[in-house]
Amino acid sequence: MTGDWLGPLMFLVALLLIFSGYPVALSLGGTALAFAALGVELGYFDWTLMLALPERIFGVMGNQVLLAVPFFIFMGTMLERSRLAEDLLRTIGALFGGLRGGLGLAVVFVGALLAAATGVVGASVVAMGMISLPVMLRYGYSPSLSAGVIAASGTLGQIIPPSVVLVVLADQLGISVGDLFVGSLLPGLMLAGFYGLYVAGVALLQPTRAPALPASERTERGAALARRVAMVMVPPLVLILLVLGSIFAGIATPTEAGALGAVGAMGLAAANGRLDRKALRGTMEETASLTTMVVFLLIGSTAFSLVFRGLYGDVWIEELLTGLPGGRLGLLVVANLAIFVLGFFIDFFEIAFIILPLLVPAARLLGIDMVWFGVMIGMNLQTSFLTPPFGFSLFYLRGVAPPSLQTADIYRGVLPFILIQIVGLLLIVAFPWLVGGWRG
């Protein structure tokens, strides 16, 4: 009976270490080694199984799909450090500012563009919080509406391709990155459209919460504004279309497209006279830092998975999930709740490397489409990023918001967008063709 409980106990110990604040990679690796030794002592594990660990780690290092991760991180960081977000927000704000709710619509529009250009949630929320939030508050926008639209639009980087999140999801689900990009495009744009409709509705029904910018703040008009919009918007749009188009058309792999995006981002920075040593060094350091974190997480999760399977923990999880009341529906409810709650406390990468390997075998046994499953997980994580009191986007925004903006305003502001997220999630559950029906 002791052997039957070693797998569940190992899983519980790893979670306790993670929630205690101990580094996730070390929590996973340390738990693996401790339970391997315990299993050997109790006669339920053989040390020779650990000989497979180096081969598995080298397999991870040779994974061509994951090579796309540093490229997309580099692309997004370079575009953010070259002040692309600032240029876009100021230009689109000037374009829409004459409309009631125009600044809010500009934030949604730029949030979708930044999601496609950077794929990094933190960068989008921080950039828009620093640039747009003071302007919105200065000209009479409701604090809760301002905070909500910025936090929500910034999380679109979770679901709109090319996203680092989707690259990692595809690898863990064992599916094509291109298929997941195609599958997530319509749901991501649908969410952005819903956000825009909500802002427009507030501006129509409660105009004092989303006023138009005064004419004195809209100095550029007509042909001058059109030229500015073209110069600021066309280059990043061309880059996004090249990266996504080459993947969708099958011309390039995601790794090759990511490399193209990284070079293109440097080209845009150079064209704007912003490709200096400081920007390049900062981009390289951030890319190296995030990539190293992912690699160490992979090593820790690989060791954890090997020992967990050696203790038949995977069998326990599979039987638990496939034996739930309701079959597929039961698995989906449990998976969504688990991912939603864990999204409050641990980063996406950690969820992907710890939880997904446990869910995927059961999902495959129950005949769930993996592309649809991946988009659902991405949208669910996006919702948890917004949900008080622990949503990551709320912390990002709080860190750059002026003192006049209360935390309660941020919490109130995101509630309508959380409802929109839930509606979007229910729509892809009720109408799976929104994800998979138009894939070629």
FENZISUL-V542878 format. One record per pair of residues at least 12 apart in sequence whose ideal C-beta (glycine too) atoms are under 7 Angstrom apart, sorted by the first residue. I is the first residue (numbers start at 1). J is the second residue. D is the distance in Angstrom with one decimal. If there is no record, write none. Layout:
BEGIN
((I;J;D) (I;J;D))
END
This chain:
BEGIN
((2;42;5.9) (3;42;6.9) (3;44;4.1) (6;35;6.5) (6;39;6.0) (6;44;6.0) (6;311;4.6) (7;308;6.1) (7;311;4.5) (7;312;5.8) (7;313;2.6) (7;316;5.0) (8;313;6.8) (8;316;6.0) (10;31;6.1) (10;35;4.5) (10;308;6.0) (10;311;6.4) (10;313;6.2) (11;313;6.3) (13;31;5.4) (14;27;5.8) (14;28;5.9) (14;31;4.4) (14;304;6.5) (17;31;6.5) (18;346;6.2) (19;345;6.3) (24;297;6.2) (24;300;6.9) (24;346;6.8) (24;350;4.8) (25;296;4.0) (25;297;5.0) (25;299;6.8) (25;300;3.8) (26;300;6.8) (28;300;3.5) (28;301;5.4) (28;303;6.7) (28;304;4.2) (29;299;6.8) (29;300;4.1) (29;303;5.0) (31;304;6.3) (32;303;4.0) (32;304;4.6) (32;307;4.3) (35;307;5.6) (35;311;6.7) (36;50;6.3) (36;307;4.8) (39;310;6.9) (39;311;5.6) (44;311;6.3) (45;310;5.3) (45;311;6.2) (49;306;6.9) (49;310;4.8) (52;306;6.3) (53;302;7.0) (53;303;6.0) (53;306;5.8) (56;302;5.1) (56;306;6.5) (57;299;5.7) (57;302;5.8) (60;298;5.0) (60;302;6.0) (63;171;6.7) (64;255;5.6) (65;167;6.8) (65;170;6.6) (65;171;4.8) (65;177;6.0) (65;254;6.7) (66;171;5.7) (67;255;4.7) (68;167;5.1) (68;177;6.8) (68;254;4.4) (68;255;4.4) (68;258;4.2) (69;164;5.8) (69;167;5.7) (69;168;6.8) (69;291;6.4) (69;294;6.1) (70;287;5.4) (70;291;4.4) (71;255;6.7) (71;258;3.0) (71;259;5.1) (71;261;6.5) (71;262;4.9) (72;119;5.4) (72;162;5.8) (72;164;5.1) (72;167;6.5) (72;258;4.9) (72;261;6.7) (73;164;6.1) (73;287;4.8) (73;290;5.2) (73;291;6.6) (74;262;4.5) (74;283;6.1) (74;287;4.5) (75;258;6.7) (75;261;4.0) (75;262;4.8) (75;265;4.6) (76;117;6.8) (76;118;3.2) (76;119;5.3) (76;120;4.5) (76;123;6.1) (77;283;4.6) (77;286;5.0) (77;287;6.1) (78;265;4.0) (78;266;6.0) (78;269;5.9) (78;283;4.7) (79;117;5.3) (79;118;5.7) (79;265;5.0) (79;268;6.9) (80;118;5.9) (80;123;4.5) (80;127;6.2) (81;279;4.7) (81;282;5.8) (81;283;5.6) (82;268;6.5) (82;269;3.7) (82;272;6.2) (82;274;4.4) (82;279;6.2) (83;274;6.5) (84;117;6.7) (84;236;6.1) (85;114;5.8) (85;127;3.7) (85;128;6.9) (85;131;6.9) (86;127;7.0) (86;131;5.4) (87;232;4.9) (88;110;4.8) (88;113;6.1) (88;232;6.1) (89;106;6.8) (89;110;5.2) (89;128;6.4) (89;131;4.8) (89;132;5.4) (91;228;5.6) (91;229;5.7) (91;232;4.4) (92;106;4.2) (92;109;5.6) (92;110;5.4) (93;106;4.6) (93;132;7.0) (93;135;6.9) (94;218;6.0) (94;220;5.9) (94;225;6.3) (95;225;6.5) (95;229;5.8) (97;212;6.7) (97;213;3.5) (97;217;6.7) (97;218;5.4) (98;212;5.6) (98;213;6.6) (98;218;6.0) (99;212;5.9) (100;203;4.1) (100;207;5.3) (100;210;5.8) (100;211;6.2) (100;212;5.1) (101;199;5.0) (101;200;5.7) (101;202;6.5) (101;203;2.8) (101;210;3.9) (102;212;6.1) (102;213;6.8) (103;132;6.8) (103;135;6.7) (103;136;5.3) (103;141;6.6) (103;213;6.8) (104;145;6.7) (104;149;4.9) (104;199;3.9) (104;210;5.6) (105;196;5.7) (105;199;5.6) (105;200;6.8) (107;128;5.9) (107;132;5.4) (107;149;5.2) (107;150;5.8) (107;153;5.3) (108;149;6.4) (108;153;5.0) (108;192;5.9) (108;195;4.7) (108;196;4.8) (108;199;6.3) (110;128;6.8) (111;124;6.1) (111;128;6.6) (111;153;2.7) (111;154;5.9) (111;156;5.2) (112;156;5.6) (112;160;6.2) (112;192;4.3) (113;236;6.7) (114;157;6.9) (115;156;3.9) (115;157;4.2) (115;160;3.9) (116;160;5.3) (116;161;7.0) (116;162;7.0) (116;240;4.7) (117;236;5.3) (117;240;5.9) (118;157;6.3) (119;157;5.2) (119;162;5.7) (119;163;4.1) (119;164;4.9) (120;157;5.7) (120;164;6.5) (121;154;5.9) (121;155;5.5) (121;157;4.6) (121;158;6.0) (121;385;6.4) (121;393;6.4) (122;396;5.3) (124;154;4.0) (124;157;5.3) (125;150;6.7) (125;151;6.2) (125;154;3.2) (125;393;5.2) (125;396;4.2) (125;397;5.6) (126;396;5.5) (126;400;5.4) (128;150;4.8) (128;153;6.7) (128;154;5.9) (129;150;5.5) (129;397;4.9) (129;400;4.2) (129;401;6.1) (130;400;4.9) (132;150;6.2) (133;146;5.8) (133;150;5.9) (133;401;6.1) (134;402;6.3) (137;404;6.9) (137;405;7.0) (139;211;6.5) (139;213;5.8) (140;211;4.8) (141;209;6.9) (141;210;5.9) (142;209;3.8) (143;405;5.5) (143;409;4.2) (144;409;4.7) (144;412;4.3) (144;413;3.8) (145;202;6.1) (145;209;5.4) (145;210;6.2) (145;413;6.0) (147;397;6.2) (147;405;6.3) (147;409;5.5) (147;410;4.3) (147;413;4.0) (148;413;2.9) (148;414;4.8) (148;416;6.4) (148;417;5.4) (149;195;6.8) (149;199;5.9) (150;397;6.2) (151;386;6.1) (151;393;4.5) (151;394;6.2) (151;397;5.0) (151;410;6.8) (151;414;5.3) (152;195;5.8) (152;386;6.1) (152;414;6.4) (152;417;3.7) (153;195;6.3) (154;393;5.8) (155;382;4.8) (155;385;4.9) (155;386;5.9) (155;393;5.2) (156;188;6.2) (156;191;6.7) (156;192;5.9) (158;378;5.5) (158;381;5.8) (158;382;4.1) (158;385;6.7) (159;184;5.4) (159;187;6.3) (159;188;4.2) (159;191;6.8) (159;378;4.8) (159;379;5.7) (159;382;5.6) (160;188;3.7) (161;181;3.8) (161;184;5.8) (161;185;6.0) (161;244;6.2) (162;181;6.4) (162;243;5.6) (162;244;6.2) (165;348;5.6) (165;378;6.0) (166;180;5.1) (166;181;6.1) (166;184;5.9) (166;378;6.4) (167;254;6.4) (168;349;6.4) (168;352;5.0) (169;352;6.3) (169;374;4.7) (169;377;6.4) (169;378;6.2) (170;374;6.6) (172;352;5.1) (172;356;4.4) (172;357;6.6) (173;356;6.9) (173;360;6.0) (173;370;4.8) (173;373;6.8) (173;374;5.1) (174;370;6.9) (175;370;4.8) (175;371;5.9) (175;374;6.7) (177;254;4.1) (178;247;4.8) (178;248;6.6) (178;254;6.5) (179;371;5.2) (179;439;6.4) (180;371;5.8) (180;374;5.1) (181;244;6.8) (181;247;5.9) (182;248;6.1) (182;439;5.4) (183;371;4.4) (183;372;6.9) (183;375;5.2) (183;435;4.6) (183;436;5.9) (183;439;6.2) (184;375;4.8) (184;378;6.2) (186;434;5.8) (187;375;5.7) (187;379;6.3) (187;424;6.5) (187;428;5.6) (187;434;5.9) (187;435;6.2) (190;424;6.3) (191;420;7.0) (191;424;5.0) (194;420;4.8) (194;424;6.6) (195;417;6.6) (195;420;6.6) (198;416;6.0) (198;420;6.3) (235;268;5.4) (235;271;7.0) (236;268;6.8) (239;261;6.5) (239;264;4.4) (239;268;6.6) (242;260;6.4) (242;264;6.7) (243;257;4.8) (243;260;6.1) (243;261;4.4) (246;260;6.7) (294;349;5.8) (297;349;5.5) (297;350;6.4) (297;353;5.2) (298;353;6.3) (301;353;3.8) (301;354;6.1) (305;357;5.8) (314;361;6.9) (317;358;4.7) (318;361;5.4) (318;362;5.2) (321;334;6.9) (321;359;6.9) (321;362;3.7) (322;362;5.1) (322;365;5.6) (322;366;6.4) (327;366;6.3) (328;366;4.7) (328;368;6.2) (331;362;6.0) (331;363;6.5) (331;366;5.9) (335;359;5.3) (336;380;5.3) (338;355;6.6) (339;351;6.2) (339;355;6.5) (339;377;6.0) (339;380;5.2) (339;381;6.3) (340;380;5.6) (340;383;6.6) (340;384;4.8) (342;355;6.6) (343;381;5.1) (343;384;2.8) (343;385;6.4) (344;384;5.9) (344;387;7.0) (344;390;3.7) (344;391;6.8) (345;390;6.5) (348;381;5.7) (369;436;5.9) (371;435;6.4) (371;436;5.7) (372;432;5.4) (372;435;4.6) (372;436;5.3) (375;428;6.4) (375;435;4.7) (376;425;6.9) (376;428;6.2) (379;421;6.9) (379;424;6.2) (379;425;5.2) (379;428;6.9) (380;425;6.4) (382;421;6.4) (383;418;6.3) (383;421;4.1) (383;422;6.7) (383;425;6.8) (386;414;4.9) (386;417;6.1) (386;418;5.4) (386;421;6.6) (387;418;5.8) (388;411;4.3) (388;414;6.9) (394;410;5.6) (394;414;6.8) (397;410;6.0) (398;410;6.3))
END
